[in-house]
Amino acid sequence: MITRIAHKYLDYRYKEIDSFINKPIETQEKILEYLLRNGEQTLFGQQFNFSAIKNKDDFRKQVPIFHYEDLRPYLDRIIVNKEQNVLWNKPVRWFAMSSGTTEDKSKYIPVTHESLTKGHYKCGEQMLAIYAQANKDAKFFFGKTLVLGGSKQINNIGDGIFTGDISAILIKNLYFWAKLSRTPESISLLPDWETKLQALTDYAIKNDVRAFMGVPSWLLVLLKKIKTDTGRSLTDIWPNLEVFFHGGVSFTPFEEQYKKLIQKPDMYYWETYNASEGFFGVQFSDSSKEMLLMLDSGIYYEFVPMSEWDKKNPKTLTLDEVETGQNYAIIISTNGGLWRYMIGDTIEFSSTAPYLFHITGRTKNFINAFGEELIIDNAEKALAEACKITGAQISEYTAAPVYFGDNNNGAHEWLIEFTVEPNSLENFTHLLDSELKKVNSDYEAKRSYNLSLNMPIVRSMPKGTFNEWLKHLGKLGGQNKVPRLSNNRDYLEKVIAFCDTMNS
């Protein structure tokens, strides 16, 4: 009976998905109208004359594209001056402290009641509905969901305004009935990563865990610890384990490790795209990792073609103007009070009926020092194939350019932490180079006859290097991520120097 009730509710949620799949453009137009109506009387809305905006073209003409630096003065009016009605016409009580970089300065992303209930939580239920459509025998709701969230504390910065990791904010404000099936809040919000690992281990081995939620790199650390501490297989500990809802970083480098760790042929791995700024996408079928763009969650989308990324006032496209096979940077306007905000992520559509896509990287997370335009999507595919052929497994990596010198051409230098070393690092390097040529014609051209690029330089880093580096920065655990690609050597040089210090 419980199964029937649960599936019936999820079927109801799936009808919402069907609705925006069938009417994507109309759905987005209604979202824009809703946003403008709520933003009209705000400080921001008055500054950019929202009341005179009649359609999407007016919106594009009257409101400039905002980066975080442009948004910060408005955020200061809320955080520092304690003003309201600045970006949104309802109180802003929460700010998500962005993670995913090693920058010292945190970004504060506004989170409203509407962005939580109409965005994150609504999309979370729609995610479960999509999964239940693919797995008609789904019974994860009978057991516990092990949630590995951020390790940052909730901080009160005065007058009822709080900051914290987005995962901590989601856990703190979650509906009480949803908390019953998840990791207890007292464990999920522990600030110290290593203390949390032990508490999660103690909790997990005593419960009927049927689902995981979290970032693949950090959950892998937890699962390996549980296996080592107990001396048991994970399927023995949790015979009813069913699905892992993952996001935050690409799953590709970790997939083989998970399949070896969880030897269960009917285990599902479900991709999600949930960030501080909003919940954008969910894997749409079991047969493909392509994600469905979530169109009815209080977010209005625009897209910047790759040729426009470096321009001060780039041309943007709306949903009806995008094409498949093209790289786009995402611009969002949200019921969290973000207006034409460039989040920095890039995607490529594989279908426009429905709108399916995959993440290709970030506008600032690529290497283009020699015109090679290497993006994360290229790197992940090439590394995965090199690992497959050599039997290697990777836990973390980062790459950056080696610049031209008096006696050398350019190159790419890769710092890779292997959990399983390749049978030959030299062979792995040649395979990586070969696979990059297959997936990126610009890279292939620059590598021809070593005209601009020499063979990649691959350095195998000692196990634990990246975790120790993040710990050194105070960014160990949760949603913090190692930057994969960089167009300069700043991050890579710091990791090398830190590693040398550790080994000296």
MIGU-708139 format. One record per residue (C-alpha): y negated, z, x; residue number from 1. Coordinates in nm, 3 decimals. Layout:
BEGIN
{node {Y Z X} NUM} ...
END
This chain:
BEGIN
{node {0.000 0.000 0.000} 1} {node {-0.239 0.087 0.283} 2} {node {-0.159 -0.244 0.450} 3} {node {-0.236 -0.434 0.128} 4} {node {-0.565 -0.247 0.079} 5} {node {-0.671 -0.305 0.440} 6} {node {-0.590 -0.676 0.428} 7} {node {-0.761 -0.713 0.092} 8} {node {-1.082 -0.566 0.234} 9} {node {-1.061 -0.788 0.542} 10} {node {-1.001 -1.091 0.314} 11} {node {-1.327 -1.000 0.139} 12} {node {-1.504 -0.990 0.476} 13} {node {-1.353 -1.328 0.565} 14} {node {-1.521 -1.484 0.262} 15} {node {-1.856 -1.405 0.429} 16} {node {-1.740 -1.601 0.732} 17} {node {-1.629 -1.893 0.515} 18} {node {-1.971 -1.892 0.354} 19} {node {-2.172 -1.937 0.675} 20} {node {-1.915 -2.180 0.819} 21} {node {-1.964 -2.404 0.516} 22} {node {-2.344 -2.366 0.509} 23} {node {-2.451 -2.298 0.868} 24} {node {-2.799 -2.453 0.858} 25} {node {-2.890 -2.300 0.522} 26} {node {-2.767 -1.961 0.647} 27} {node {-2.987 -1.980 0.956} 28} {node {-3.291 -2.088 0.753} 29} {node {-3.245 -1.786 0.527} 30} {node {-3.217 -1.560 0.833} 31} {node {-3.545 -1.697 0.971} 32} {node {-3.716 -1.643 0.635} 33} {node {-3.583 -1.285 0.622} 34} {node {-3.703 -1.211 0.975} 35} {node {-4.051 -1.353 0.920} 36} {node {-4.089 -1.164 0.593} 37} {node {-4.007 -0.835 0.765} 38} {node {-4.211 -0.913 1.074} 39} {node {-4.522 -1.038 0.892} 40} {node {-4.705 -0.703 0.880} 41} {node {-4.608 -0.586 1.226} 42} {node {-4.844 -0.588 1.521} 43} {node {-4.645 -0.878 1.666} 44} {node {-4.640 -1.069 1.337} 45} {node {-5.014 -1.038 1.292} 46} {node {-5.079 -1.142 1.651} 47} {node {-4.883 -1.465 1.602} 48} {node {-4.986 -1.520 1.239} 49} {node {-4.642 -1.505 1.080} 50} {node {-4.796 -1.543 0.733} 51} {node {-4.891 -1.904 0.819} 52} {node {-4.541 -2.000 0.938} 53} {node {-4.369 -2.219 0.678} 54} {node {-4.069 -2.353 0.867} 55} {node {-3.879 -2.357 1.197} 56} {node {-4.120 -2.609 1.353} 57} {node {-4.419 -2.384 1.281} 58} {node {-4.223 -2.095 1.432} 59} {node {-4.159 -2.288 1.753} 60} {node {-4.524 -2.392 1.781} 61} {node {-4.685 -2.055 1.709} 62} {node {-4.459 -1.810 1.893} 63} {node {-4.398 -1.849 2.268} 64} {node {-4.064 -1.781 2.433} 65} {node {-4.040 -1.422 2.558} 66} {node {-3.866 -1.285 2.864} 67} {node {-3.818 -0.912 2.911} 68} {node {-4.131 -0.883 3.125} 69} {node {-4.334 -1.036 2.840} 70} {node {-4.182 -0.797 2.587} 71} {node {-4.235 -0.481 2.789} 72} {node {-4.598 -0.412 2.679} 73} {node {-4.482 -0.403 2.315} 74} {node {-4.193 -0.171 2.405} 75} {node {-4.431 0.062 2.588} 76} {node {-4.639 0.095 2.271} 77} {node {-4.325 0.225 2.096} 78} {node {-4.172 0.431 2.378} 79} {node {-4.483 0.563 2.553} 80} {node {-4.751 0.555 2.283} 81} {node {-4.506 0.647 2.002} 82} {node {-4.639 0.366 1.778} 83} {node {-4.431 0.210 1.504} 84} {node {-4.453 -0.120 1.317} 85} {node {-4.498 -0.295 1.651} 86} {node {-4.204 -0.539 1.660} 87} {node {-4.023 -0.451 1.336} 88} {node {-4.141 -0.305 1.007} 89} {node {-3.888 -0.020 1.014} 90} {node {-3.876 0.270 1.264} 91} {node {-3.719 0.193 1.603} 92} {node {-3.529 0.507 1.703} 93} {node {-3.287 0.369 1.960} 94} {node {-3.321 0.170 2.281} 95} {node {-3.018 0.026 2.459} 96} {node {-3.045 0.056 2.835} 97} {node {-2.912 -0.271 2.959} 98} {node {-2.634 -0.279 3.214} 99} {node {-2.458 -0.560 3.393} 100} {node {-2.691 -0.585 3.692} 101} {node {-2.743 -0.376 4.001} 102} {node {-3.120 -0.367 3.960} 103} {node {-3.270 -0.019 3.984} 104} {node {-3.493 -0.074 3.684} 105} {node {-3.324 -0.059 3.344} 106} {node {-3.422 -0.277 3.053} 107} {node {-3.481 -0.109 2.718} 108} {node {-3.365 -0.322 2.425} 109} {node {-3.477 -0.204 2.077} 110} {node {-3.196 -0.121 1.833} 111} {node {-3.283 -0.072 1.465} 112} {node {-3.087 0.049 1.167} 113} {node {-3.076 -0.311 1.044} 114} {node {-2.948 -0.451 1.374} 115} {node {-2.670 -0.190 1.370} 116} {node {-2.557 -0.221 1.008} 117} {node {-2.629 -0.590 0.940} 118} {node {-2.544 -0.695 1.295} 119} {node {-2.310 -0.502 1.523} 120} {node {-2.105 -0.321 1.257} 121} {node {-2.092 -0.611 1.014} 122} {node {-1.977 -0.848 1.288} 123} {node {-1.726 -0.588 1.404} 124} {node {-1.564 -0.593 1.060} 125} {node {-1.580 -0.973 1.053} 126} {node {-1.405 -0.973 1.392} 127} {node {-1.121 -0.771 1.241} 128} {node {-1.111 -1.010 0.944} 129} {node {-1.076 -1.313 1.174} 130} {node {-0.803 -1.138 1.371} 131} {node {-0.618 -1.040 1.052} 132} {node {-0.622 -1.404 0.939} 133} {node {-0.445 -1.499 1.262} 134} {node {-0.202 -1.206 1.253} 135} {node {-0.088 -1.153 0.896} 136} {node {0.137 -0.869 1.015} 137} {node {-0.154 -0.676 1.170} 138} {node {-0.102 -0.300 1.145} 139} {node {-0.337 -0.169 1.413} 140} {node {-0.520 0.035 1.147} 141} {node {-0.219 0.269 1.118} 142} {node {-0.276 0.399 1.470} 143} {node {-0.555 0.479 1.714} 144} {node {-0.793 0.244 1.890} 145} {node {-0.858 0.334 2.252} 146} {node {-1.227 0.262 2.314} 147} {node {-1.364 0.250 2.667} 148} {node {-1.740 0.256 2.628} 149} {node {-2.034 0.317 2.856} 150} {node {-2.076 0.632 3.060} 151} {node {-2.446 0.679 3.010} 152} {node {-2.566 0.981 2.821} 153} {node {-2.775 0.964 2.508} 154} {node {-3.125 1.069 2.617} 155} {node {-3.401 1.187 2.388} 156} {node {-3.735 1.058 2.517} 157} {node {-3.944 1.231 2.251} 158} {node {-4.036 1.207 1.882} 159} {node {-3.681 1.117 1.776} 160} {node {-3.648 0.819 2.012} 161} {node {-3.321 0.793 2.205} 162} {node {-3.187 0.575 2.485} 163} {node {-2.836 0.503 2.600} 164} {node {-2.578 0.237 2.678} 165} {node {-2.529 0.004 2.377} 166} {node {-2.165 0.111 2.347} 167} {node {-2.273 0.476 2.337} 168} {node {-2.531 0.397 2.067} 169} {node {-2.267 0.215 1.862} 170} {node {-2.026 0.508 1.893} 171} {node {-2.293 0.765 1.809} 172} {node {-2.405 0.587 1.491} 173} {node {-2.062 0.466 1.374} 174} {node {-1.956 0.534 1.015} 175} {node {-1.763 0.862 0.998} 176} {node {-1.452 0.698 0.852} 177} {node {-1.442 0.448 1.139} 178} {node {-1.456 0.730 1.396} 179} {node {-1.131 0.875 1.264} 180} {node {-0.919 0.599 1.416} 181} {node {-1.101 0.579 1.750} 182} {node {-1.123 0.773 2.073} 183} {node {-1.308 1.099 1.992} 184} {node {-1.682 1.089 2.053} 185} {node {-1.651 1.395 2.277} 186} {node {-1.450 1.181 2.520} 187} {node {-1.617 0.843 2.466} 188} {node {-1.963 0.973 2.554} 189} {node {-1.870 1.170 2.865} 190} {node {-2.133 1.079 3.126} 191} {node {-1.916 1.103 3.439} 192} {node {-1.684 0.804 3.478} 193} {node {-1.405 0.979 3.669} 194} {node {-1.403 1.276 3.430} 195} {node {-1.388 1.033 3.139} 196} {node {-1.093 0.847 3.296} 197} {node {-0.888 1.166 3.309} 198} {node {-0.987 1.272 2.955} 199} {node {-0.899 0.926 2.820} 200} {node {-0.564 0.939 2.999} 201} {node {-0.479 1.281 2.852} 202} {node {-0.582 1.164 2.505} 203} {node {-0.413 0.825 2.511} 204} {node {-0.064 0.933 2.617} 205} {node {-0.046 1.176 2.323} 206} {node {-0.145 0.925 2.053} 207} {node {-0.008 0.616 1.881} 208} {node {-0.251 0.368 2.039} 209} {node {-0.230 0.026 1.874} 210} {node {-0.552 -0.140 1.989} 211} {node {-0.786 -0.142 2.287} 212} {node {-1.160 -0.214 2.294} 213} {node {-1.361 -0.250 2.612} 214} {node {-1.452 -0.444 2.924} 215} {node {-1.137 -0.591 3.090} 216} {node {-1.223 -0.483 3.446} 217} {node {-1.277 -0.116 3.356} 218} {node {-0.991 -0.088 3.105} 219} {node {-0.757 -0.224 3.372} 220} {node {-0.851 0.073 3.594} 221} {node {-0.765 0.312 3.309} 222} {node {-0.433 0.144 3.223} 223} {node {-0.321 0.141 3.586} 224} {node {-0.405 0.510 3.613} 225} {node {-0.205 0.591 3.297} 226} {node {0.095 0.394 3.426} 227} {node {0.078 0.564 3.767} 228} {node {0.024 0.916 3.629} 229} {node {0.306 0.895 3.376} 230} {node {0.550 0.676 3.568} 231} {node {0.620 0.497 3.237} 232} {node {0.560 0.144 3.113} 233} {node {0.269 0.103 2.873} 234} {node {0.495 -0.046 2.603} 235} {node {0.712 0.265 2.631} 236} {node {0.408 0.489 2.586} 237} {node {0.269 0.277 2.299} 238} {node {0.550 0.077 2.132} 239} {node {0.316 -0.029 1.850} 240} {node {0.044 -0.167 2.076} 241} {node {-0.088 -0.484 1.918} 242} {node {-0.429 -0.614 2.033} 243} {node {-0.702 -0.588 2.294} 244} {node {-1.054 -0.675 2.171} 245} {node {-1.236 -0.749 2.494} 246} {node {-1.577 -0.868 2.611} 247} {node {-1.849 -0.814 2.869} 248} {node {-1.690 -1.023 3.144} 249} {node {-1.462 -1.325 3.151} 250} {node {-1.100 -1.238 3.078} 251} {node {-0.967 -1.526 3.291} 252} {node {-0.943 -1.340 3.626} 253} {node {-0.763 -1.048 3.461} 254} {node {-0.528 -1.223 3.216} 255} {node {-0.221 -1.240 3.440} 256} {node {-0.263 -0.878 3.544} 257} {node {-0.269 -0.766 3.182} 258} {node {0.038 -0.968 3.095} 259} {node {0.229 -0.812 3.383} 260} {node {0.107 -0.465 3.293} 261} {node {0.174 -0.506 2.918} 262} {node {0.503 -0.690 2.895} 263} {node {0.485 -0.762 2.526} 264} {node {0.512 -1.127 2.414} 265} {node {0.341 -1.061 2.080} 266} {node {0.038 -0.882 2.232} 267} {node {-0.293 -1.035 2.120} 268} {node {-0.601 -1.067 2.343} 269} {node {-0.915 -1.126 2.136} 270} {node {-1.244 -1.235 2.295} 271} {node {-1.577 -1.100 2.167} 272} {node {-1.939 -1.156 2.262} 273} {node {-2.129 -0.837 2.186} 274} {node {-2.438 -0.749 2.390} 275} {node {-2.726 -0.499 2.374} 276} {node {-2.933 -0.762 2.193} 277} {node {-2.675 -0.839 1.924} 278} {node {-2.322 -0.945 1.828} 279} {node {-2.307 -1.320 1.884} 280} {node {-1.950 -1.444 1.877} 281} {node {-1.583 -1.378 1.803} 282} {node {-1.271 -1.567 1.907} 283} {node {-1.178 -1.782 1.609} 284} {node {-0.805 -1.847 1.652} 285} {node {-0.505 -1.728 1.849} 286} {node {-0.453 -2.073 2.001} 287} {node {-0.794 -2.099 2.169} 288} {node {-1.047 -1.867 2.334} 289} {node {-1.339 -2.057 2.179} 290} {node {-1.567 -1.823 1.984} 291} {node {-1.732 -1.865 1.645} 292} {node {-2.110 -1.824 1.647} 293} {node {-2.195 -1.541 1.405} 294} {node {-2.467 -1.685 1.182} 295} {node {-2.533 -1.420 0.916} 296} {node {-2.594 -1.108 1.125} 297} {node {-2.974 -1.098 1.126} 298} {node {-3.007 -1.327 1.429} 299} {node {-3.186 -1.662 1.434} 300} {node {-3.076 -1.888 1.720} 301} {node {-3.247 -2.149 1.931} 302} {node {-3.109 -2.323 2.238} 303} {node {-3.268 -2.447 2.561} 304} {node {-3.103 -2.747 2.734} 305} {node {-3.024 -2.696 3.102} 306} {node {-3.287 -2.952 3.205} 307} {node {-3.555 -2.724 3.055} 308} {node {-3.449 -2.388 3.201} 309} {node {-3.707 -2.377 3.479} 310} {node {-4.002 -2.490 3.267} 311} {node {-4.273 -2.248 3.158} 312} {node {-4.267 -2.370 2.797} 313} {node {-3.919 -2.518 2.755} 314} {node {-3.821 -2.734 2.462} 315} {node {-3.583 -2.558 2.226} 316} {node {-3.326 -2.696 1.984} 317} {node {-3.216 -2.543 1.654} 318} {node {-2.856 -2.526 1.538} 319} {node {-2.867 -2.867 1.368} 320} {node {-2.988 -3.028 1.691} 321} {node {-2.728 -2.908 1.943} 322} {node {-2.448 -3.125 2.079} 323} {node {-2.104 -3.047 2.216} 324} {node {-2.043 -3.054 2.589} 325} {node {-2.396 -2.948 2.687} 326} {node {-2.509 -2.629 2.863} 327} {node {-2.764 -2.427 2.664} 328} {node {-2.953 -2.105 2.728} 329} {node {-2.972 -1.887 2.416} 330} {node {-3.300 -1.785 2.251} 331} {node {-3.278 -1.522 1.976} 332} {node {-3.501 -1.368 1.711} 333} {node {-3.346 -1.056 1.559} 334} {node {-3.377 -0.772 1.310} 335} {node {-3.392 -0.548 1.617} 336} {node {-3.745 -0.672 1.677} 337} {node {-3.680 -0.938 1.940} 338} {node {-3.878 -1.260 1.887} 339} {node {-3.785 -1.587 2.057} 340} {node {-3.626 -1.380 2.331} 341} {node {-3.433 -1.544 2.615} 342} {node {-3.132 -1.324 2.681} 343} {node {-3.027 -1.514 2.995} 344} {node {-2.677 -1.614 2.881} 345} {node {-2.565 -1.976 2.867} 346} {node {-2.307 -2.135 2.639} 347} {node {-2.146 -2.471 2.563} 348} {node {-2.041 -2.582 2.215} 349} {node {-1.696 -2.735 2.175} 350} {node {-1.743 -2.795 1.801} 351} {node {-2.027 -2.808 1.550} 352} {node {-1.806 -2.788 1.241} 353} {node {-1.762 -2.495 1.268} 354} {node {-1.990 -2.389 1.554} 355} {node {-1.746 -2.291 1.828} 356} {node {-1.852 -2.219 2.184} 357} {node {-1.764 -2.054 2.511} 358} {node {-1.985 -1.866 2.757} 359} {node {-2.063 -2.063 3.070} 360} {node {-2.270 -1.809 3.262} 361} {node {-2.629 -1.695 3.292} 362} {node {-2.955 -1.870 3.367} 363} {node {-2.994 -1.642 3.670} 364} {node {-2.624 -1.617 3.759} 365} {node {-2.547 -1.948 3.927} 366} {node {-2.568 -2.119 4.265} 367} {node {-2.789 -2.423 4.293} 368} {node {-2.914 -2.395 4.651} 369} {node {-2.811 -2.753 4.732} 370} {node {-2.818 -2.924 4.390} 371} {node {-2.456 -2.829 4.315} 372} {node {-2.533 -2.645 3.988} 373} {node {-2.230 -2.417 4.016} 374} {node {-2.197 -2.195 3.707} 375} {node {-1.961 -1.910 3.628} 376} {node {-1.744 -2.126 3.404} 377} {node {-1.671 -2.353 3.702} 378} {node {-1.602 -2.056 3.930} 379} {node {-1.365 -1.882 3.686} 380} {node {-1.158 -2.197 3.627} 381} {node {-1.130 -2.276 3.998} 382} {node {-1.039 -1.919 4.094} 383} {node {-0.780 -1.897 3.818} 384} {node {-0.607 -2.214 3.937} 385} {node {-0.618 -2.106 4.303} 386} {node {-0.465 -1.771 4.204} 387} {node {-0.196 -1.939 3.996} 388} {node {-0.086 -2.161 4.284} 389} {node {-0.099 -1.894 4.557} 390} {node {0.028 -1.600 4.351} 391} {node {-0.294 -1.408 4.413} 392} {node {-0.466 -1.169 4.172} 393} {node {-0.838 -1.087 4.178} 394} {node {-1.008 -0.768 4.060} 395} {node {-1.370 -0.847 4.154} 396} {node {-1.572 -1.111 4.337} 397} {node {-1.922 -1.229 4.413} 398} {node {-2.054 -1.545 4.578} 399} {node {-2.381 -1.667 4.726} 400} {node {-2.509 -1.957 4.936} 401} {node {-2.509 -1.981 5.314} 402} {node {-2.830 -2.162 5.398} 403} {node {-2.879 -2.451 5.639} 404} {node {-2.919 -2.352 6.002} 405} {node {-3.000 -2.536 6.322} 406} {node {-2.635 -2.601 6.384} 407} {node {-2.476 -2.581 6.040} 408} {node {-2.486 -2.726 5.692} 409} {node {-2.490 -2.507 5.384} 410} {node {-2.186 -2.342 5.228} 411} {node {-2.082 -2.089 4.966} 412} {node {-1.966 -1.749 5.081} 413} {node {-1.723 -1.560 4.856} 414} {node {-1.647 -1.188 4.875} 415} {node {-1.319 -1.140 4.688} 416} {node {-1.131 -0.818 4.625} 417} {node {-0.766 -0.907 4.568} 418} {node {-0.518 -0.680 4.392} 419} {node {-0.251 -0.919 4.520} 420} {node {-0.341 -1.110 4.836} 421} {node {-0.274 -1.486 4.842} 422} {node {0.015 -1.604 5.058} 423} {node {-0.247 -1.766 5.282} 424} {node {-0.622 -1.704 5.266} 425} {node {-0.683 -2.040 5.433} 426} {node {-0.472 -2.216 5.172} 427} {node {-0.651 -2.022 4.894} 428} {node {-0.988 -2.135 5.032} 429} {node {-0.884 -2.501 5.037} 430} {node {-0.750 -2.475 4.682} 431} {node {-1.069 -2.307 4.560} 432} {node {-1.271 -2.588 4.715} 433} {node {-1.046 -2.854 4.564} 434} {node {-1.057 -2.701 4.216} 435} {node {-1.437 -2.665 4.227} 436} {node {-1.457 -3.037 4.302} 437} {node {-1.243 -3.107 3.995} 438} {node {-1.460 -2.908 3.752} 439} {node {-1.806 -2.984 3.897} 440} {node {-1.906 -3.338 3.997} 441} {node {-2.231 -3.218 4.157} 442} {node {-2.038 -2.983 4.383} 443} {node {-1.796 -3.264 4.466} 444} {node {-2.083 -3.494 4.562} 445} {node {-2.245 -3.232 4.788} 446} {node {-1.910 -3.164 4.957} 447} {node {-1.847 -3.536 5.029} 448} {node {-1.821 -3.579 5.405} 449} {node {-1.974 -3.229 5.435} 450} {node {-2.312 -3.390 5.368} 451} {node {-2.476 -3.075 5.224} 452} {node {-2.195 -2.827 5.180} 453} {node {-1.926 -2.723 5.424} 454} {node {-1.595 -2.569 5.322} 455} {node {-1.638 -2.235 5.135} 456} {node {-1.618 -1.915 5.337} 457} {node {-1.384 -1.666 5.168} 458} {node {-1.375 -1.303 5.281} 459} {node {-1.104 -1.070 5.152} 460} {node {-1.268 -0.732 5.087} 461} {node {-1.087 -0.397 5.117} 462} {node {-0.952 -0.262 4.789} 463} {node {-1.205 -0.047 4.608} 464} {node {-1.510 -0.203 4.776} 465} {node {-1.690 -0.306 4.459} 466} {node {-1.612 0.015 4.271} 467} {node {-1.742 0.222 4.562} 468} {node {-2.053 0.004 4.577} 469} {node {-2.121 0.051 4.204} 470} {node {-2.056 0.424 4.241} 471} {node {-2.308 0.431 4.527} 472} {node {-2.563 0.273 4.289} 473} {node {-2.477 0.516 4.008} 474} {node {-2.339 0.231 3.796} 475} {node {-1.968 0.302 3.797} 476} {node {-1.782 0.244 3.469} 477} {node {-1.863 0.133 3.117} 478} {node {-2.029 -0.204 3.075} 479} {node {-2.163 -0.234 3.430} 480} {node {-2.056 -0.558 3.594} 481} {node {-2.048 -0.708 3.941} 482} {node {-2.284 -1.011 3.956} 483} {node {-2.052 -1.308 4.006} 484} {node {-2.286 -1.578 4.138} 485} {node {-2.631 -1.552 4.288} 486} {node {-2.871 -1.817 4.411} 487} {node {-2.980 -1.586 4.697} 488} {node {-2.795 -1.360 4.938} 489} {node {-2.957 -1.027 4.848} 490} {node {-2.664 -0.876 4.659} 491} {node {-2.394 -1.020 4.885} 492} {node {-2.562 -0.894 5.203} 493} {node {-2.595 -0.544 5.058} 494} {node {-2.224 -0.534 4.968} 495} {node {-2.130 -0.650 5.320} 496} {node {-2.357 -0.390 5.480} 497} {node {-2.216 -0.116 5.255} 498} {node {-1.861 -0.219 5.341} 499} {node {-1.940 -0.214 5.713} 500} {node {-2.087 0.136 5.674} 501} {node {-1.772 0.254 5.490} 502} {node {-1.547 0.122 5.766} 503} {node {-1.755 0.248 6.059} 504} 
END
